[in-house]
Amino acid sequence: MNWIVGWIDVRGDEMHDEIREAAQRCRRWLVEEALPHWRASGFDWERGLFAEWLDGAGEPLWQPTRFRVQSRQIYVFSHAALLGWYKGGELAERCARFGMRHFDDGAGNQLFSLNADGSPADGSVCCYEYAFALLAECWLYRLSGEQRWQQQAESRYQAIELLFADPVYGGFHSSWPAASLRSQNPHMHLFEALLVAAESFDDPRWQVRAHQLYQLFRQRFLEPALLREFFDERLLPVHPDSHLIDPGHHYEWCWLLARYRALAKGWRCGPSEREIDEGIAILNRFATDHGHGPTGLVMDELTDDGQPHRATSRLWCQTEHLKALLAAYERQGDAEIARRIGEVVRRIFHYYLTPALPGQWVDQVDVAGRPLTTHAPASTFYHLFVAFSELARVAERRSESG
């Protein structure tokens, strides 16, 4: 009996070592390479704007520059500052106070993207972009504690309701004016932002908003075997693109639902843990059974019968797989999940980070793992930072509990 207990304890130490070493590697890459590199090469201090890309030589590219990139980079540098990993708060504030103004359309809305000279490139007004602006404002509040960011977050949500809400069929349109194709993706990121808002602000309205979006996810997006991506204007899965499925989003929702489960324990509204766990199981099963190519990487897109549609693999799909595994490990803590976390981190470095300039990344590889791009999109930094900071948090919690 004593030998068995001792063996379990050793296995527990090995689990912790696997997670801890992966977390140290990822944190070191962020702090020593990525954050300094993107501050030095990817930010125009005069305009307060983050570049859209860095090319293969590390030079910034601005044509076009999307609104979402500003919000995502505000998140990255705010979170890094809050963790004490990097003094990025000044950059985040500069972009939020000055850079974001460049996207105003003159009527109080924010444009999708700008040309290098600051003129409009794409005048669309999109729910996806607004969801990330809300996320950025929540993190600015968490960093500074300034009430203006809480007020701005509330104004942002009111704008989302005004511009995109569908009072007939529910949910939110992807753009304004509304288009016929509707997507779960803006809802997913709005749900993410609402969870951060509910955690940050002492106001139960944010909890109610998050719960309402969860209910829409259960009623419209999640099916008995998979997560549906595309819908017609009635939120029915009968659009010509409704057969296309993103395994990366399956994993992303796994992590979001795990966060929701943890946060909603203290809420008056909210589903049972069993219901949330059932949803996570559906998502994880489909992605695990069908979503990986011969390299082990998560593929970009499938058809709803589980067959590859785009067998390429973008980096963000791998970070979402990592986050889903971290959520499972935090719940269960077993050695097999710890091993898989280590494998995913090694694949991220092998295929995407090590082949690129220090602090940059390959964004997409083919079915054999060969690079398909030379430019590093700034928008991917958000995915990397969420995943790597989650890994560090989980490793720290395991260390404290061990």
N, C-alpha and C positions, 0 to 999 in steps of 0.2 A: 504493500500500500504506500509506504513512504517513497519507494522507487517510482511508482506511478505519479505521485504528486510532484516529485522532483523533475520527472520528464516533462510534465505539463508546464512547470515553471520555466524550464529551459526553452520549450517551444514558444512560450509567451515572450521571453526575452528576444528570441529570434524574430518574432513578429514585429516587436517594437523596433529592432535594429533595421529591418527592411524599410519600414515607414520613415524612421528617423534619417537614415542615409539618403533616401530619395528626397526628403524635405530639405535637407541641407544642400543637396546639389541644386535643387530648383531655386532656393532662396539665394544662393551664391550667384547663380546666373542672373537673377533679377537685379540684385543689389550691385554687383560688380560690373555687369555688362549691359543689360537691357535698359535700365532706368537712366544711367548716365549717358548712354549712347543716344537715346531718343530725346533727352533734354538738349544735348549738344547739337544734334543734327536734324531733329524732327520738329523743332518749335521755332516759330518766328516771333520773337519777343515784341517787336514793334507793332505788328498787327494782332498779336495775341492769339495766333492760330497754330494748330498742329497740322503738320503735313499729312497728306493722304497716304503717301508711300515713302519708303527709302529704297533707292535702286540698288543694284548689285554692288555698287561702289560706295554705298552709304550716303548718297546725295539725296536731298528731299525732292519729291515730285508733288506738284500742286494741281494738276489738271486731270479731272476736277477735284475739288475738296468737298467732302460730304459733311453735313451737319452732325451726323451720328458719330463721326470720328472725334469731333470736339468733345462731345458728351462722354464717349468711352475713355478718352485720354484724361479728362477731368476726373473720372472715377479712378483710373489707375494711379494717378499721382496723388490724389486725395487719400486713397487707401494706403498707399506706400508711406505717406507722411504720418497717417494715423497709427500705423504699426511701428513707426520709428525706424523704418528701413531706409528712407530717403527723404530729403527735404524737397518735396515736390509740391507743397501746398501753395507756394507763390505762383508756380506755373498754372496750377489749377484755377486759382483765383483770377489770374490775369486773363485766362481764356474765358472764364465765365463772365467776367465784368466787361471785357472789351471784345474778345474774339467772336463771341456768339452774336454780337450786334450785327456783324457783317451779313448774317443770314436773314435779317428782317426784310420782309417784302413790302414794307410801307403800310401794311394794313394790320400789323400786329401778329402776323404769322411768320413761321420760319421755313425758308426754302430748303429743298433737298440738297442742293450742291451749288458751288460757285466755281467759276473759271479762275485761272491763276491771277487775272487782273482784278478779281473781285466782282465781276459781273455775274448775273445768274447763269448757271449752266443747266440746271433742271429746276423748274419752278414748282414742282410737285410739293404738296404739303402732306406728310405721311405720319400715320400713327406710330409706326416703328421708331421713327426719329424722335417723336415726342416722348415715347416711353423711355428712351435712353436719356433724354434731357431731364426727365423726372428722376431717374436713377442718379444722375450727376448732382442734381440739387439736393437730394437726400444725403449724399456723401459729403457735399460741401458743408451741410449743416452738421453732420457728425464730426467733421474736422474742426470747424470754427465755432460751432454753437451759436452762430449769428441768426437771429430771428428772420432776417430777410430771406434766408434760404428756405426756411419752413413756409414762409408766406409765398415764395416763388413756387415751391412745390405744390401748394394748394392751387395757385393760379394755373399752373401747368395742367393739373388734373382737370380743372374746370374747362380748360381749353380742349382737352382730349374729349371730354363729354360733349362739348358744344360742337366740335368739328366732326367727330368720328362715330359717336354712339348711334346705334340703330334701334330706335324705339319699337320697331315692328318685329324683327326677327331676332333681336338680341345681339350682344357683343358689340364690336367696333369694326367699322369699315377700315380698310388698309390705307385709304387716301381720301382726300377731300379736293374736289368733289368725288363722290363714291364711284368705284369701278365695279364691273360685274364679278371679277374674281376676288374671292375673299380667302384669308389665310389665318391659320392658327398662330403663326409666328409673332405678329405684333402683340397678340394677347399673352403669349408666353413671356415676352420681355416686360410687358406692362405688369403681369403678375409678379415678376421678379422685383420690379421697382416698388410695387405696392407692399411687398413683404419687407423691404428695407424701410419704407416709410412707416409701416406699422411698428417696426422695431425701434425706429428713431424718434417718432413723435408721440407725445402723450395725448392721443386723440383717437377714440375708438372708431371714428369714421373710416380710418384706413384699414382697420381690421374687417369691417363690413365690406368695403370695396374689394379687398383681396378674396374674401370668402365668396362673393358674388362671381368673381372671375373663375375661382375654382369650380363652382357649380356649373358654369358654362363649359369648362373643360370636360367635366364628367358627362354632361348632357349632350354635347355636340362633337367634341374633338376625339374623345377616347372611345374606341370601339372594343368589342370583346377580345380582339386579338392584336390590335395595333392603334397607333395614333394617326389620325387622318390629318393631312396638311392643307388641302385646298378644297374650296367649296364654291357653290354659286352664290348669288346675291341673297338667297334665303338661308344661307348657312347649311345647305344640303350637299352631300358629297356626290353630286351629279355633274360637276364641271368636267370638261375634257381632261383637265390635269389632276383630277381627284384620285387617280390611281397611283400617283407618284408619292413616295414616302421617304422621309429623312430619318435614318437611324440615329444620327447625331442628336436630333431633337428628342428622340425617345430617351436617350441618356440624360439630356439636359432637363427634361421634365422629372426624371427620377430624382435628381438632386433638388430641384425646386420643391417637389412634393415632400421630400425629407425635411427640408427647411420649414415648410408649412406645418408639417406634423409637429415639429419641435416648438414652433412659435405659438401655434393655435391651442396648445394645452392650457394656456391661461386666458383664453378668449371665451366670451359668452357664446359667440357663434363658432361654428366649425364642425366638421364631420368627425366620425369615429376614426381612431387610429387604424382599425381593421379595414375600413373603406380605403384609406390612403394607401395602406400596404398592398391591398389588392390592385390598385392602380399602378403602383410601382412594379409589381410582379408582371403585369401585362406588358408594360413598356420594356422592362428589362428582358423578358423572354423573347420578344420579337427581335430586338436589336441584337441580342446575343446569338440567337439561332440563325439569323439571316444577314446581319449587318457588317460582317467582317470578311475581308478579302484574304488571299493566300499569304500575305505578309503579316496578317493579324491586325492590320489597320482597319479602322471603321471607314466604310465606303460612303461616298457622298450622297447617293440616291438609289433607292430600290423601287420596284413596282409592288403593288399591294399583295402579290402572291409570293413575295420574298425573293424575287429574282433581281440581279443587278441591273440598274438602268444607267448609272454613271459609276463605273468601278474605280474611278479616281478617288483620292482621299485627301481632303483638306485638313489642315492642322487643327482647326476649331473642333472638328468631330472627335479628335483624340482627347482634347482637353475635357470635353463633355463626358467621354467615357471615364476619364480619370475621376471627375467629380462624382459620377454615379457610383463608382467603386468606393470612393471615400465615404459616401453616405452609407453604403452597405457595411463597410468596415466599422464605422462609428456605431452602427446599430448592432453588429454581430461580433466583430473583432476576431475573426478566425484567420488561420494561417494561409489558407488558399486565397482569400481576398487580398491579404497583404502581399502575397507573391505576385498576384495579377497587377496590383498597383505598381510594384517595382518594375514589372514588364512594360506596362504602359509608359512609365516615365522613361525607361531606356529607349523605347521606340520613338518617343517624342524627340529625344536628343539625337538618336541615330539618324532618323529620316529628315528631321526638320530644323533642328538648332545647330548641330555640329557642322553640317555642310555649308551654313551661311556665315556671313561676317559676324564677329562677336556682337551679341546684342540684337541680332536680326534673326530672320527665320525664312525657311522655304515654306511657301503657303500651301502648295499642293503637289502631290506626287502621283505617278501613274500606278497601275495595278501591280507593277513589279517594285514599286518604291523609288522610282527614278524621278528627280525633280522636274516639274513642269513650268516653274516660274523662277524668275530671278529677283523680282521686286518683293519687298516685304510690306504688306498692307498694315497701316497703323491700327486698323480696326481689330486685328487679331490679338493685339496686346491685351485688350480687355479679357479675352478668353484665357490667355496664358496667366494673367495675374489672378483672376478669380480662382482658377484651378490650383496654381502653385501656392497661393495664400491659404486656400482651404487645406492643402496638404500640410502646410506648416502648422496650421491651427490644430488639425487632428493629431499630428505628431506630438505637439506640445501637450495636448490633453492626455494622450496615452502615457507620456512621460510622467505627468503629474499623478495620474491614477496608478501607474506602476510603482 
